[in-house]
Amino acid sequence: MRKSKLTFEFIANACGVFTGSDGTKILCDPWLVDGVFEGSWFHFHKLKTTQDDLSNVDAIYLSHLHPDHFDDRNFDFDRSIKIIALDHEPNFLIKKLSNLGFKNILKIKNQETISFREFKLTMFAPFAKHNFHSASVGNLIDSALLVSCKGVSALNANDNTLSIEAAELLSQQFGSINLAMLNYNAAGPYPSCFDNLTQSEKTAESARIIERNFIHIKNIIEVLKPKYFLPFAGAYVLGGELFYKNEYLGVTTWDSCKDWMIRNLDNQTQVVVLRENDTLDIETGVSDKEYLPIDLDEVNRYVTAELSCKKYPYQLDPIPEKQQLVIDVEESSLKLKNRMTRFNLSSKFFVTVQIFDDLYEILPNFRPISTMTNFSFLLECRMDERLLRRILDRKSTWNNAEIGGHISFVRSPNIYEPDLHTALQFFHL
């Protein structure tokens, strides 16, 4: 019987296990338990796989800090296990792991190749600040991993979407890879959380963003020319009371991505899709199981009947006292402004936050707003005051709340400033 040189067992989202020719196993980005991003992200079927099923591995690759890749609520692996992480400033992930007691960290620098048993591992810092918008700071946390074993290779790019220039350099340096695992989705609050858009405008924007992402990935594939492409990462649904926003997310299924690529790809790359516990032989592109397509009606029934009833952690908190909340918002507004200066961030938008029935400007300065003036650039933000309390106290993060769909926005004009949303992560005490 032929022995595989390199396989990948898919679990969900960006989670799976590489197995080398000698049996070494590397687990990638284990998000298994529903309710990340402040309680709203769910797998669109309940996973059978548990952490115990994945404990017998030789190393864990963590791509970055977002909880659908590193779920620190449930990261209960033995502290002695080897963790593979990018050694690249500002090193948020490595600092977090060290604080949690993980000391056996295999730190790999940007574009550095190291040997790990039968594997060759190369890591990459963020390929681009942002592929679709101008940004001064942009992506600070993502990484990608190129895994090679006995001449068979796979690029696990997860959320670290390549630019065309990065794909060209990667192709020149490493030649044709066997498998490209590329994110085809745009997880985030737009357009589902932007109430300056009508429902029909949200639907149109969702379709535009998905098409934009498909075209970009197609262009990447035609530069990389991998033998196989696996649509990867960014697969989720919203549960809880926000479940209605699923209709307007900038995401779709890997089945939809495969169908589009088959119609539009110009080269010989074969698109492969996997379900939970399907294992792909990366050299041949053959899975150990017959693929079962996603049943969208079943997904919708599951979301409506079960997931829509879920509660978010902050909904179990007591209602915060308004006067103290306003005092802390004012202090956080000042700290936001100072932190933006430190990181050389700026925005032309005025930003407001609603606290119960009142509006407060938090950027560029703090002030109560009794009557709405005619701002030329305005971003209005609304969220549950219990979540706002958690953000101010650093028990939750603005970024996770955004990605989880918990913050509603009104934006005028409807222009995206990546640096502004990066800056809002500094809004806390």
N, C-alpha and C positions, 0 to 999 in steps of 0.2 A: 504493500500500500504506500502511495506517495505521501511523504511527510511535508507539511506546509512550512514554508520559511517564515511567514509572518501572517498572522490573522488578526481580525478585530471583531470582538463580540460587542454588538450595540446593546445598550441598556435603554437610554432615553436622553433627549435633549443633547447635551455634549458629553454624556457619560458612556463609557465603554472600556473594554480591556484589550490592549495589545498583548499578544502572546508570540514570543520568538521561537526560533527553531529548536532551542534547547529547553523550552518550557518556561522561560522567564516571563512574568506577567507585570504589565504596567497599567494600573487603573487611572482613568482620566476623569477629572471633574465630577466627583460623585454627588449629584443632587438626586436624592431618592425620596425624601419626605416632602409631601405637599405643603404649601403655605409659605414659600419664600416671598421676598419683596413685600414685607409687612403684611403677609397673610393672603395675598391675592393670586399668586401663581400656582397653578396645578398642572400635573401631567394629564393629558387628555384620555388616558385610561389609568386606572389605579394600578401602580406597578406591582408585579409579583416579587421583584428582586428586593432583597433587604441588604443592609450593611453586612450582616453575617455572611451572606452569599459572596461578598466581595472582599472579605477580610484576608483570604489566602492569596495575597498578591505580594510581589517583591518591592514595589514602589508605587507611589501615587503622584501623578502629574497634576498640578493645580495651575490653571492658566492665569487666573486673576481672582480678584476679591468678590466679584458679584456673586450673590448667594445661589444662583442657579449653576454655579461652577464650584464654589467653595461655600457649602452650607455649614457655617460654624455652629448652628444650633444643634446639629446632629453629627458633627465630625468627631466620632468617638473611636477613631482608630488608635491602636497602640502607639504610644509616644515614641517608640524606638523605630517605627517604620520609616523608610527613606521617602522623603518628599522631594520631588523635582520641581524647581521653581526658577524663574528668570531672575538673574542677579543684575538688576537695572534700576537706577534711581527713579522714583523715590522709594522703591522697595517696600511698599505698603504691605504686600502679602507676606514677605519674609518677616517683617516686624510683627505682624499679627500671629504668625505661626510660632515665632519665638516666645511671644507673650503667653501662648497657650501651652507651652512646654515641649514643643516639637524642636528637637535639636539636631536630628539626623537629616539635615537639609542639603540636598545636592544642588548647589547654586551654579547655574550655567549662564555665562555672559552672552550678550547679543552677538549672534552669528558664530558663537563658539561651538565646536563639535567635541564631544567627549565620548568615551567608551563606557558602557554600562552592561556588563556581562556580554551577551552576544549582540547587543544593540549598539548602534552609533546614534547618538542623540545630538541634534542641533537646535538651538533655540533662537527666537527672534523677538525683538522688542516691537512695539507698535509700528506697523508698516506705514501708517499715514495718520496725520492729526485728525482728518475727517475726509472721507472720499467724495462728499457731495456738497460741503459747505466750507467756507473759509473760517479758520480757527487759529488763534495765537497759541493756545495751550493744547486743546484737543485731547486725544486719547493718551492717558498716562499709565494705564494699568494692564492692558492686555498683553498677551504673549502668544506665540505659536511654537509648535514642536514638530520637527522633522524626524521621523523614526525610520531607521534603516537596519535591515537584518539580512545578511547573505545576499546583498544586491537588490533586495525588494524594499521599497520605500513608501512611506505615507506621510503626507503633510496634514497635521491636525491644526488648522488655522483657527478653529472655533470662532470667537467674536473678533479676532484680529484680522479684519478684512484687508486683503492685499490691494494696493494701488496697481495700476498697469506697470508703472516703473519698477515696483518691487517684484512683480511677477517676472518681468524681463530679467532682472538681476538674479532672481532665484533660478530661473531656467538656465541662464548662462553658467551659474556656479555649480548646480547640481544635476543638470540635464533633465531628462524626462523622468518624472516620478510615477509610481504605479497608481497611487490613490491620492486624490485631493479631497479633503474633508472641509467644505467651505460653507460658511453661514450665508443663507439665502434670505434671511428675514431682517426686519428692522424693529426689534423689540423696543418699546418706549411709549410715551404718552401721546404721540402725534399719529393720527389725527383724533383718536378716540376721546381724548380729554380736553379738546379745544372747542369751547362752546361759542366762539366767534364764527364757527362753521355750522351750517345747517346739516341735517341728517344726510341729505343727498350730496352735499359737498364733502362730508366725511367719507361717504362711500366712494366718491370719485377720487379723493386723495389717497385712500387706502389702496385702491387699485393702481394708482399712479406710482406709489412708493414700491409696491410689490413688483411692478413691471420694471421700474428703475433698477431695483436690486437684481432682478433676473438678468437684465441686459449687462450690468456690471460684472456679475459672476460669469456670464457667457464670455465676455471679453477677457476675463482672467483665464478661463479655461483654454481659450484659443491661443493664449500666450504660453501657458504652462504645458499644454498638451499632455495631461496625464492620461494613463490608460483608462482610469475609472474616476468618476466624480460621485461623491456621496454628499447629498444635501444634509447639512449638519448644524446643530445648535439653534437656539431661538425657537424651540417648539414648545408651546405652552398654551393654556387657556386661562382666562380670569374666572375665579370663583367668587363667592360671596355676593354682596349686593351690587358689585360692579360688573357682574357677569354680562349685562346688556352691552357693555363696551366691546365684547368680542367681535361684534359685527363690524367694528370700525378700526380694528388693529391693523398695523402695517405688516402683518404676518399672514402666512398661509401654510399649508401642509407640504411635506416633502413630496407627496404624490403630485400635487399641483406643479411643484418645481420640476419634477422629472418630466411631466408631460410637456411643459413649456420648452425645456431644454432639448428634448427629442425633436420637437418641431423646428427649433431655431439654431442649434449648434451646427457649425460649419466643419468641424473636424471629426475624427473617429473616436473621440472619447465616449465611453459607455457610461450611462447614468445608472447607478445602483441605489436601491433604497432598502432599508432594513427595519424590522420591528424588534421589540424587546427580546433579547436572548438569541437573535439571529447572528450567526458568525460568518464573516466574509473571509475567504482565502484571498489575500490582497494580491498575490501573484497571478491568479487565474480569474479573479472577479466572480467566483462562484460562491453562493451562500449555501450553508448546510440545510436550509429549510426553504420551502416554497414560500414566496412572499405573499402576505395577506394584506391587500389594500385597506386603507383607513375607511371606515364606514362613517361618513359625516353625520348621517341621521342618528347613529348610535352615539356619537360624540355629543351632538346637540341635546339628546335626551339625557345623557349623563350630566351635562352641565346644568340643564334646567331643573332636573329632578333632584340631584344630589349636591352639586357644587354650589349652586346659587344660595343654599341654606347655610353655608359656612360663615362663621364669625371671624373677624380680624382681631388680633391680640389687643389692639388699642380700643376696640369697642367694649372690652371688658373693664377698661379703666374708669375711674370716677371722672365726672365732668370737672375740668379745671376751673379755678377761681379766676374771673375775668381780669380783675385789677392786677393781680400778680402776673398774669399772662401778658398783659400790655407792657408792664414794666420790663419783663424779660425779652419781649419782642424788640423794645427800644434798645436795650443793651446789645442784643444779637445783631440788630441793624448796624450799630456802630462797629461791632467787631467784623461784620461782613465787609463793610467799607474798608477797614484797615487791612483785612486779609487780601482783598482785591488789590489794594495798592502794593502789598508785599509781592504778589504774584504778577504784577503788571497787567491786571485784567481791567477792562472797562466796558461800558455798555451805553448806548444812547437811549435805552429803555428806562422809563420809570416803572418801578415794581411796587405793587400793592398787595397786602394780605388782608383778608376779611377775618375779623375776630367777632364771633357771634353776629351781631347786626351792624357792626361798625367797620369802616375801612381805615387802614393805616398804610401810609407809604413807608417802605423799608429801604428803598434805593431810589435816588442817590442819598436821600436823607430820611430820617424818621420824622413823621408828623401825622397826626390824625387828619382825615379828610372828611369834612362835613358835607361839602358839595363837590361832585366830580368835576374837575376842571378839564379843559380841552388839551390833554397831553398829545403831543405829536407822535410819541412812541410809548405804548403802555402795555404792560403785562400784568393782568389781574390774576391773583392766585387765591383759591378757596380750598379748604380741606377741613376735615373734622378737627375740632379744637383739641380733642384728646391726642390725635396724631401730631398736631402742632406742638403740644406740650412735650411729647416724646422727642421730637426733632430738636427742640430747644435744649433739652436735657441730654442729648446725644445718646438716647436709648434707641432711636431710629435715625435714619439719614434721609435728607431731602432727595438724594439721588434714587435710593431704593423706593421711596414713596412715589416719586415721579414714574419710574419704570413700572411700578406696580399698579399704576392707574389711579392712585388715591388723591391726586391733586388735580383740580379742574382749573383750566386757564381760559382767559379771554385775552386775545393778543391783537393789538392794532398798531400798525399794519401787521398782516400775517407773515412776518419775516422771522426766520429762525436764526438766532445768534447762539452758536454752540458755547462760546465763552461765557455768556450770561448764565446758562444752565450749569456750567462748570462752577461759576462763582457762587451760585445759590447753595451749593453743597457746604459753603462756609457759613451759612446762616444758622448759627447756634451759639449757645453760651460758651 
